[in-house]
Amino acid sequence: MNYKSKVFAFLHITLILLVLNCAAIPNPVTSKERKLQPMNQEKIRVLFTGFYRYEKEKNTILEALIKKGLVEDANSQSELELILQKKEPVYQYLFLHRINILLTFFTGGLIPSHIRTEQTLTFRYSRLGVIEKESVYEIGMDQWRGIPVIILMVTHWPNRIFKEQLLDATELEMKDI
């Protein structure tokens, strides 16, 4: 191997290690009730908004709702809309956050970088277009990327943590119905 190919191979391996070494620490799912009226246990139409990249998570939530006794009917006048929205994270020290990402890149992942991810999951119940109840759940996690988090990534993979948080929010919502 010549020098250029060795350097290219080293950069390629470093980039792969940077991307694959990721672990997430979940925050507790919190809730805000916006409007309350008792919901009837009846057939309901389920609509998902904002889940275009999360097909598996959408199916998992739908299965959990059906297990809890929700009966889905596409022709029902009652509707449950689940809205997933990404929020822009707020870093207390944005300058330090940017320096941290640069340090991770230039050290080849030896110094882990921190990324904050935040979403809201809204359960909106309506009948004939009138909103009867709306619950908003805050979902967030701290993601760490770099070589030192290899040990954590087995049990704290971000996709799995996100799916668990969505299920936690769904279970919290189903307790109220």
N, C-alpha and C positions, 0 to 999 in steps of 0.2 A: 504494500500500500504506500502510495506517495503521501506527502505532507498534507496536500489539499483534501484528499479523501479522508485522512485521519481527523482533520479539523471538522470536516463536514459531518462525519460519523459522531464525533463528540458533541457537536451542537445539536444534532438530531436526537441523540439519546437524552441530552439535557432538556430539550424542549418537551420530549415525551414525559420525562419525570416531572417536569413542572406542571403539565396538564393533568396527568393521572393522579398525582398525590393530592387528594382533596378530601377533607373531612368537614363535617358540619356539626355544630353544637346547637340544638334547638332551644328556642325560647318557649316558655309556656304559652299556650293558646289563650288569648284573652277575648272577652266578648263585650259588645256594646249593644243594648237593646234600643231600637229607635221607636218602634210603634207596636203596641200590643193589643191584640184582641184574641179571644180563644179561637183556635183552628179546629174545624171538624175533621174527624177521621173518615175520609171519604176518598174516592178515586180522584187522582190529581195528575195534571200534565206537568212533566218535568222538563225544564229548559235550562241548558248550560250555556253561559256566556263567558267568554274569555278563556276557554279551555282548549283552544285550537292547537296548542303544542302539548297538551296533557291528556291524550286519549286514554291511556291506561288508568290514570288517576280518576278521570271522569267515570269510567266503568266501575272502578273500585267504590267510588262514592255511591253510584246508583245501586250497586249490589248491597251496600251497607244500608241504604234507605229501604230497600225492599225487604231485607232481613228484619228491619225494625218494624215492619208492618205497613209501610207505605204501599198503596196500590196505584200503579201507573196506568193512566188512560189518556191516550193522545187526543180524545174528543171531549175531555172534561172541561168544564167552565172554570174550575179552580186550577191555579197554576202555581208551581214552585219554581222560581228562577234562581239558579245558583250562579253567582257572579264572582269570578276570580279576577282581581285587579292587582297589578304590580305597583308598589309604591317606591319612590326613589328613596334610597337610604340616606339618613342624615348622620354624617360623621362629626363627632365633636371636634376633632382636629383634622380637617381635610388635607392640610399640607403634610402632616405626618403620615396620613394614609397613602398619599401619592409617593412619598419617599419610600415607604414600606414596599410598595409594589415594584419600584425601581430597584431597591436592594435585593428583592427576591429574584428579579430577572438577572441582575449582574452577578449574583452569587450562585447562579444555577440552581436555585431552590433551597440552598442551605439555610437561608433566613426565610421563614414562612411568611406569606402575605395574608392579610385579613380582608375579607369582603363581607359586607352585610347584605342580606337579602330580606326583603319585607313584602308581604302581600296581604290583601284582605279577601276573605271569603264571605260573601253576603248571601243569606237565605231570604228571599223576598217572596212572600205569599200574597197572591192576589186572587180576587174572584170578580169576574166580568170586568177586568181592567182596573179595579179599585184595590189598592194595596191595603191588606189587612194586618200584616205583621212583617217586620223586617229585622233581621238579626245580622250584626256584622262581627266577624271574628278576625282578630289580628294574628297573622302567622309570620314568624320571623326566625331567622337562623344566622349564626355567625359561621362563615366558611373560612377554613384555613387551607392554604395551598403551599406545598413545599416538601422537601425530603423528610424533615422531622415528623410529619404527620402520617407517614406510611403506616404506623401501628394503629392509629385511630381510624383510618379510612375503611377498614374491614367492617367495623361496627357502626360507623357514622357516615356512610356514603350519603351525599346531599339528596339524591333522588329518593332514597328510602326514607330519610328524615322528613322530606317534604310530603311524601305520601302519608306517613304516619300523622303528621300535623293536620292534613286535610281530613283524615279519618277521625282524629280527636275532635276537630271542630264539628264534624257531622254527628258524632255521638253526643256532644254537648247540646247540639241543636235538637236532636231527637228526644233527649230527656225532657225538654220543655213542652213537647207536643203530647 
